[in-house]
Amino acid sequence: MSVSSARSFQGLAADPSALNALRYGAAGQGDKAALKEAAKQFESLFMRELIKSMREATTQSGLMDGQGSALGHDLLDQQFAVQLSGLPGGLSEAIERQLGRQMGHATGQGSAAPLSSATPASTVGRAAGGTRQADFVNQHAQAAQAVARESGIPASFMIGKAGHETGWGRSEIRHRDGSNSFNLFGIKATGNWRGKVAEITTTEYVDGTPRKVVARFRAYDSYAESFRDYARLIGNSPRYDQVMEQLGSVQGFATSVQRAGYATDPNYAAKLSRAINMTLSLQRSTT
């Protein structure tokens, strides 16, 4: 790739608004090379968002967090996205075929049709199908759907929240002997809890400052019990009334959960939204 092409590629990865202009430019030229370049740059943007979602969903906020570190992460995500895009057999080839069909290249007829927002999400979901996130979503789909039918809370919201809380299964709460507590939601064992308990060292934010503390968390005999207890907590406590009123909106749900004091992380709503959107994308890719 030439220096100018590389700069253009990186610019698009950083500027999603440029995608539409690129797409219609490729359509107007009717050039397979332009179409291939458009597909590569679409892939770069999708890879960037996927990398960012994976990192933020699995990373806890820390003492070094700030505007500088956020910019550094963003630039690194952009660089990785560019490097990983356009590889043989990669995502760009699938996007190129899809763009070709929509633009009339496959049949030689029709004009450039609007690109469906569901298309990239589905394609990205299939590309990420072997990742930890996809495995986590598949693992808990049945239990979450059963509880969703009982509670009305969307399964994707619960799985996304469980994924965020546990680093997609990488950091589940365990007893001191290493056995699993099956607590997917980080629900603490407060004074009215009479079940099993797991004690771990965790990070709490006090006046915006992270501190390590020893906390007591609820423990269960199965993941299904964890989903059911979470639904009871959200659905039956007046504290979360506003959360239950936002079941039709990912952002509204995540913001209401944070405002209700579910977590002390000041960036919790943004992180939770990303985790839920990741879950929705992976679910769409399998339907």
Contacts in CASP RR format, 6 or more apart in sequence:
PFRMAT RR
TARGET T0000
AUTHOR 0000-0000-0000
METHOD contacts of the structure
MODEL  1
MSVSSARSFQGLAADPSALNALRYGAAGQGDKAALKEAAKQFESLFMREL
IKSMREATTQSGLMDGQGSALGHDLLDQQFAVQLSGLPGGLSEAIERQLG
RQMGHATGQGSAAPLSSATPASTVGRAAGGTRQADFVNQHAQAAQAVARE
SGIPASFMIGKAGHETGWGRSEIRHRDGSNSFNLFGIKATGNWRGKVAEI
TTTEYVDGTPRKVVARFRAYDSYAESFRDYARLIGNSPRYDQVMEQLGSV
QGFATSVQRAGYATDPNYAAKLSRAINMTLSLQRSTT
1 9 0 8 1.000
5 37 0 8 1.000
6 82 0 8 1.000
8 41 0 8 1.000
9 40 0 8 1.000
9 41 0 8 1.000
9 44 0 8 1.000
9 82 0 8 1.000
9 85 0 8 1.000
10 78 0 8 1.000
10 79 0 8 1.000
10 82 0 8 1.000
11 18 0 8 1.000
12 18 0 8 1.000
12 19 0 8 1.000
12 22 0 8 1.000
12 41 0 8 1.000
12 44 0 8 1.000
12 45 0 8 1.000
13 41 0 8 1.000
13 44 0 8 1.000
13 45 0 8 1.000
13 48 0 8 1.000
13 78 0 8 1.000
13 81 0 8 1.000
13 82 0 8 1.000
14 78 0 8 1.000
16 45 0 8 1.000
19 41 0 8 1.000
19 42 0 8 1.000
19 45 0 8 1.000
22 37 0 8 1.000
22 38 0 8 1.000
22 41 0 8 1.000
23 38 0 8 1.000
23 99 0 8 1.000
23 112 0 8 1.000
23 115 0 8 1.000
24 112 0 8 1.000
25 34 0 8 1.000
25 38 0 8 1.000
26 34 0 8 1.000
26 35 0 8 1.000
26 37 0 8 1.000
26 38 0 8 1.000
26 99 0 8 1.000
26 103 0 8 1.000
27 103 0 8 1.000
27 111 0 8 1.000
27 112 0 8 1.000
28 112 0 8 1.000
30 103 0 8 1.000
30 105 0 8 1.000
32 105 0 8 1.000
35 96 0 8 1.000
35 99 0 8 1.000
35 100 0 8 1.000
35 103 0 8 1.000
35 105 0 8 1.000
36 92 0 8 1.000
36 96 0 8 1.000
38 96 0 8 1.000
38 99 0 8 1.000
39 86 0 8 1.000
39 92 0 8 1.000
39 93 0 8 1.000
39 95 0 8 1.000
39 96 0 8 1.000
39 99 0 8 1.000
40 85 0 8 1.000
40 86 0 8 1.000
40 92 0 8 1.000
41 85 0 8 1.000
42 92 0 8 1.000
42 95 0 8 1.000
42 99 0 8 1.000
42 120 0 8 1.000
43 85 0 8 1.000
43 86 0 8 1.000
43 90 0 8 1.000
43 91 0 8 1.000
43 92 0 8 1.000
43 95 0 8 1.000
44 81 0 8 1.000
44 82 0 8 1.000
44 85 0 8 1.000
45 81 0 8 1.000
46 91 0 8 1.000
46 120 0 8 1.000
46 123 0 8 1.000
46 124 0 8 1.000
47 80 0 8 1.000
47 81 0 8 1.000
47 84 0 8 1.000
47 85 0 8 1.000
47 91 0 8 1.000
48 77 0 8 1.000
48 78 0 8 1.000
48 80 0 8 1.000
48 81 0 8 1.000
49 124 0 8 1.000
50 124 0 8 1.000
50 127 0 8 1.000
50 128 0 8 1.000
51 77 0 8 1.000
51 80 0 8 1.000
51 81 0 8 1.000
52 73 0 8 1.000
52 74 0 8 1.000
52 77 0 8 1.000
52 274 0 8 1.000
53 274 0 8 1.000
53 275 0 8 1.000
53 277 0 8 1.000
53 278 0 8 1.000
54 131 0 8 1.000
54 133 0 8 1.000
54 278 0 8 1.000
55 73 0 8 1.000
55 77 0 8 1.000
56 270 0 8 1.000
56 271 0 8 1.000
56 274 0 8 1.000
57 133 0 8 1.000
57 163 0 8 1.000
57 164 0 8 1.000
57 167 0 8 1.000
57 168 0 8 1.000
57 271 0 8 1.000
57 274 0 8 1.000
57 275 0 8 1.000
57 278 0 8 1.000
58 167 0 8 1.000
58 168 0 8 1.000
58 170 0 8 1.000
60 203 0 8 1.000
60 265 0 8 1.000
61 203 0 8 1.000
61 205 0 8 1.000
61 210 0 8 1.000
61 265 0 8 1.000
61 266 0 8 1.000
61 267 0 8 1.000
62 203 0 8 1.000
62 210 0 8 1.000
63 210 0 8 1.000
85 91 0 8 1.000
85 92 0 8 1.000
86 92 0 8 1.000
90 127 0 8 1.000
91 123 0 8 1.000
91 124 0 8 1.000
91 127 0 8 1.000
94 123 0 8 1.000
94 126 0 8 1.000
94 127 0 8 1.000
95 120 0 8 1.000
95 123 0 8 1.000
97 106 0 8 1.000
98 119 0 8 1.000
98 123 0 8 1.000
99 105 0 8 1.000
99 115 0 8 1.000
100 106 0 8 1.000
101 107 0 8 1.000
102 112 0 8 1.000
102 113 0 8 1.000
102 115 0 8 1.000
103 111 0 8 1.000
103 112 0 8 1.000
103 113 0 8 1.000
104 110 0 8 1.000
104 111 0 8 1.000
104 112 0 8 1.000
118 284 0 8 1.000
121 280 0 8 1.000
121 281 0 8 1.000
121 284 0 8 1.000
121 285 0 8 1.000
122 281 0 8 1.000
122 284 0 8 1.000
122 285 0 8 1.000
123 285 0 8 1.000
124 281 0 8 1.000
124 285 0 8 1.000
125 134 0 8 1.000
125 281 0 8 1.000
125 282 0 8 1.000
125 284 0 8 1.000
125 285 0 8 1.000
126 285 0 8 1.000
128 134 0 8 1.000
128 282 0 8 1.000
128 285 0 8 1.000
129 282 0 8 1.000
129 285 0 8 1.000
132 168 0 8 1.000
132 169 0 8 1.000
132 170 0 8 1.000
133 163 0 8 1.000
133 168 0 8 1.000
133 278 0 8 1.000
133 279 0 8 1.000
133 282 0 8 1.000
134 282 0 8 1.000
136 159 0 8 1.000
136 162 0 8 1.000
136 163 0 8 1.000
136 168 0 8 1.000
136 169 0 8 1.000
137 159 0 8 1.000
137 160 0 8 1.000
137 279 0 8 1.000
137 282 0 8 1.000
137 283 0 8 1.000
138 286 0 8 1.000
140 159 0 8 1.000
140 162 0 8 1.000
140 184 0 8 1.000
140 223 0 8 1.000
140 227 0 8 1.000
141 155 0 8 1.000
141 159 0 8 1.000
141 283 0 8 1.000
143 223 0 8 1.000
143 224 0 8 1.000
143 227 0 8 1.000
144 155 0 8 1.000
144 156 0 8 1.000
144 158 0 8 1.000
144 159 0 8 1.000
144 162 0 8 1.000
144 227 0 8 1.000
145 155 0 8 1.000
146 224 0 8 1.000
146 227 0 8 1.000
147 153 0 8 1.000
147 155 0 8 1.000
147 158 0 8 1.000
147 224 0 8 1.000
147 227 0 8 1.000
147 228 0 8 1.000
147 230 0 8 1.000
147 231 0 8 1.000
148 154 0 8 1.000
148 155 0 8 1.000
148 158 0 8 1.000
150 228 0 8 1.000
150 231 0 8 1.000
151 231 0 8 1.000
151 232 0 8 1.000
151 234 0 8 1.000
151 235 0 8 1.000
152 231 0 8 1.000
152 247 0 8 1.000
153 231 0 8 1.000
153 234 0 8 1.000
153 235 0 8 1.000
153 244 0 8 1.000
153 247 0 8 1.000
154 247 0 8 1.000
154 248 0 8 1.000
156 276 0 8 1.000
156 279 0 8 1.000
156 280 0 8 1.000
156 283 0 8 1.000
157 247 0 8 1.000
157 250 0 8 1.000
157 253 0 8 1.000
157 276 0 8 1.000
158 227 0 8 1.000
158 230 0 8 1.000
158 231 0 8 1.000
159 279 0 8 1.000
160 272 0 8 1.000
160 275 0 8 1.000
160 276 0 8 1.000
160 278 0 8 1.000
160 279 0 8 1.000
161 185 0 8 1.000
161 230 0 8 1.000
161 257 0 8 1.000
161 272 0 8 1.000
161 275 0 8 1.000
161 276 0 8 1.000
162 184 0 8 1.000
162 185 0 8 1.000
162 226 0 8 1.000
162 227 0 8 1.000
162 230 0 8 1.000
163 169 0 8 1.000
163 184 0 8 1.000
163 275 0 8 1.000
163 279 0 8 1.000
164 271 0 8 1.000
164 272 0 8 1.000
164 274 0 8 1.000
164 275 0 8 1.000
165 184 0 8 1.000
165 185 0 8 1.000
165 186 0 8 1.000
166 172 0 8 1.000
166 173 0 8 1.000
166 184 0 8 1.000
172 180 0 8 1.000
172 181 0 8 1.000
172 182 0 8 1.000
172 183 0 8 1.000
172 184 0 8 1.000
173 180 0 8 1.000
173 181 0 8 1.000
173 183 0 8 1.000
173 186 0 8 1.000
173 198 0 8 1.000
173 200 0 8 1.000
173 217 0 8 1.000
173 219 0 8 1.000
174 180 0 8 1.000
174 181 0 8 1.000
174 198 0 8 1.000
174 200 0 8 1.000
175 181 0 8 1.000
175 198 0 8 1.000
175 219 0 8 1.000
176 198 0 8 1.000
176 199 0 8 1.000
181 196 0 8 1.000
181 198 0 8 1.000
181 217 0 8 1.000
181 218 0 8 1.000
181 219 0 8 1.000
181 220 0 8 1.000
182 219 0 8 1.000
182 220 0 8 1.000
182 221 0 8 1.000
182 222 0 8 1.000
182 223 0 8 1.000
182 225 0 8 1.000
182 226 0 8 1.000
183 198 0 8 1.000
183 217 0 8 1.000
183 218 0 8 1.000
183 219 0 8 1.000
183 220 0 8 1.000
183 226 0 8 1.000
184 223 0 8 1.000
184 226 0 8 1.000
184 227 0 8 1.000
184 230 0 8 1.000
185 226 0 8 1.000
185 229 0 8 1.000
185 230 0 8 1.000
186 217 0 8 1.000
186 218 0 8 1.000
187 217 0 8 1.000
187 218 0 8 1.000
187 229 0 8 1.000
187 230 0 8 1.000
187 233 0 8 1.000
188 215 0 8 1.000
188 216 0 8 1.000
188 217 0 8 1.000
188 218 0 8 1.000
189 195 0 8 1.000
189 197 0 8 1.000
189 216 0 8 1.000
189 217 0 8 1.000
189 218 0 8 1.000
189 219 0 8 1.000
193 218 0 8 1.000
195 218 0 8 1.000
195 219 0 8 1.000
196 218 0 8 1.000
196 219 0 8 1.000
196 220 0 8 1.000
196 221 0 8 1.000
197 216 0 8 1.000
197 217 0 8 1.000
197 218 0 8 1.000
197 219 0 8 1.000
198 216 0 8 1.000
198 217 0 8 1.000
198 218 0 8 1.000
198 219 0 8 1.000
199 214 0 8 1.000
199 215 0 8 1.000
199 216 0 8 1.000
199 217 0 8 1.000
200 214 0 8 1.000
200 215 0 8 1.000
200 217 0 8 1.000
201 212 0 8 1.000
201 213 0 8 1.000
201 214 0 8 1.000
201 215 0 8 1.000
202 212 0 8 1.000
202 213 0 8 1.000
202 214 0 8 1.000
202 215 0 8 1.000
203 210 0 8 1.000
203 211 0 8 1.000
203 212 0 8 1.000
203 213 0 8 1.000
204 210 0 8 1.000
204 211 0 8 1.000
204 213 0 8 1.000
204 215 0 8 1.000
204 264 0 8 1.000
205 211 0 8 1.000
205 264 0 8 1.000
205 265 0 8 1.000
205 266 0 8 1.000
206 264 0 8 1.000
208 264 0 8 1.000
208 266 0 8 1.000
218 229 0 8 1.000
220 226 0 8 1.000
220 229 0 8 1.000
233 240 0 8 1.000
234 240 0 8 1.000
234 243 0 8 1.000
234 244 0 8 1.000
235 243 0 8 1.000
235 244 0 8 1.000
239 260 0 8 1.000
239 261 0 8 1.000
240 256 0 8 1.000
240 257 0 8 1.000
240 260 0 8 1.000
240 262 0 8 1.000
242 256 0 8 1.000
242 259 0 8 1.000
242 260 0 8 1.000
243 253 0 8 1.000
243 256 0 8 1.000
243 257 0 8 1.000
243 260 0 8 1.000
245 256 0 8 1.000
246 252 0 8 1.000
246 253 0 8 1.000
246 255 0 8 1.000
246 256 0 8 1.000
247 253 0 8 1.000
250 273 0 8 1.000
250 276 0 8 1.000
250 277 0 8 1.000
250 280 0 8 1.000
251 269 0 8 1.000
251 273 0 8 1.000
253 276 0 8 1.000
254 268 0 8 1.000
254 269 0 8 1.000
254 270 0 8 1.000
254 272 0 8 1.000
254 273 0 8 1.000
254 276 0 8 1.000
255 269 0 8 1.000
257 263 0 8 1.000
257 268 0 8 1.000
257 269 0 8 1.000
257 272 0 8 1.000
258 268 0 8 1.000
258 269 0 8 1.000
258 272 0 8 1.000
262 268 0 8 1.000
265 271 0 8 1.000
END
